[in-house]
Amino acid sequence: MNSGLMNLTILLPYQVFAEKKGVSRIVAESREGLFGLLPHRLDCVAALQPGILTYETESEGEVYVAVDEGVLIKTGQDVLVSAHDAIFGTDLSQLHEAVEKEFLTLDENEQKIRSVMEKLETGLIRRLSEFRNV
């Protein structure tokens, strides 16, 4: 196996969803749009929005995963995706429907919880940056 390829790990709050070695490329969706990762790309962090993550390995070919919002982190050859939920699939139209049905349609309580969590995270980041500047 070529050591120049990436290792992809997809984490959910309750389990390791997937661990793949020998990944030659990854395409994911952030709020700014689609972006791709190749093995020698610089390290990065991106906030993911609900959408389709695509990765490719020599043994499996192109694989599609519907992911809920989360975070993608690339450090060296390792790519870590942490998401609220994920679904494997082969039919892109069914995966797009799953994204719309499962991930984009949040009930009222979940919307409130996510809103509160975003405010807490923003406040924490602001306080940490203020503390750092003191």
C-alpha positions in Angstrom: 0.0 0.0 0.0 1.3 3.4 -0.9 2.3 5.4 2.2 1.5 8.6 0.3 -2.2 7.9 0.6 -4.5 9.1 3.4 -6.2 7.4 6.3 -9.8 8.4 6.8 -11.7 8.0 10.1 -15.3 9.0 10.5 -16.5 9.3 14.1 -20.1 9.6 15.4 -20.9 10.5 19.0 -21.6 6.9 19.8 -19.2 4.9 17.6 -16.4 4.8 15.0 -18.4 4.8 11.8 -15.6 4.0 9.4 -11.8 3.6 9.3 -10.3 3.5 5.8 -6.7 3.3 4.8 -5.3 4.0 1.3 -7.6 6.8 0.5 -6.5 8.7 -2.6 -9.0 11.6 -2.5 -11.8 13.0 -0.4 -14.5 15.5 -1.4 -16.6 17.1 1.3 -19.0 20.0 1.7 -18.6 23.0 3.9 -20.6 26.2 4.2 -18.4 27.7 1.5 -19.1 24.9 -0.9 -17.4 21.6 -2.0 -13.7 21.1 -1.5 -11.3 18.3 -2.2 -8.4 16.8 -0.3 -5.5 15.0 -1.9 -2.7 13.2 0.1 -0.2 16.1 -0.1 -2.5 18.9 0.6 -1.7 21.2 3.5 -3.3 20.5 6.9 -6.7 22.1 7.4 -9.8 22.2 9.5 -13.3 22.7 8.0 -16.8 22.9 9.4 -19.0 20.5 7.4 -22.6 21.0 6.6 -25.1 18.2 5.9 -24.2 16.7 2.6 -22.4 13.9 0.7 -18.8 13.0 1.5 -17.0 11.1 -1.2 -13.8 9.2 -0.8 -11.9 6.9 -3.1 -9.7 3.9 -2.5 -8.1 1.5 -4.9 -10.0 -1.5 -3.5 -13.5 0.0 -3.1 -13.4 2.7 -5.8 -15.6 5.8 -5.2 -17.6 5.5 -2.0 -20.4 7.9 -0.9 -21.4 8.8 2.7 -24.2 11.1 3.7 -22.9 13.1 6.7 -24.7 15.4 9.1 -22.9 18.6 10.2 -19.6 18.1 11.8 -15.9 18.9 11.5 -13.2 17.6 9.2 -9.5 17.8 10.3 -6.6 16.9 8.1 -3.2 16.5 9.7 -0.5 14.9 7.6 -1.9 11.8 6.0 -4.7 11.4 8.6 -8.2 12.8 8.0 -10.7 12.8 10.8 -14.4 13.5 10.3 -16.5 14.0 13.4 -20.2 14.2 12.5 -23.6 13.9 14.3 -24.7 11.1 12.0 -23.7 9.3 8.8 -25.2 6.8 6.3 -23.3 4.7 3.7 -24.9 4.4 0.3 -24.4 3.6 -3.3 -27.3 5.5 -4.9 -26.6 9.2 -4.8 -30.3 10.2 -5.2 -31.2 8.1 -2.1 -28.4 9.6 -0.2 -29.4 13.1 -1.1 -33.0 12.3 0.1 -31.5 10.9 3.3 -29.6 14.1 3.9 -32.8 16.2 3.4 -35.0 13.9 5.4 -32.7 12.9 8.3 -30.2 15.8 8.6 -31.8 19.0 7.4 -35.2 18.5 9.0 -34.5 19.0 12.7 -37.3 19.0 15.2 -37.8 22.1 17.3 -36.0 20.7 20.4 -32.9 19.8 18.4 -32.8 23.2 16.8 -32.9 24.8 20.2 -30.2 22.5 21.6 -27.9 23.2 18.6 -28.5 26.9 18.9 -27.6 26.9 22.6 -24.5 24.7 21.9 -23.3 27.1 19.1 -23.7 30.1 21.5 -21.7 28.2 24.2 -19.0 27.3 21.8 -18.8 30.8 20.4 -18.6 32.3 23.9 -15.9 29.8 24.9 -13.8 30.6 21.9 -14.2 34.4 22.5 -13.2 34.0 26.1 -10.2 31.9 25.3 -9.0 34.4 22.7 -9.5 37.2 25.3 -7.5 35.2 27.8 -4.8 34.6 25.3 -4.5 38.3 24.5 -4.2 39.3 28.2 
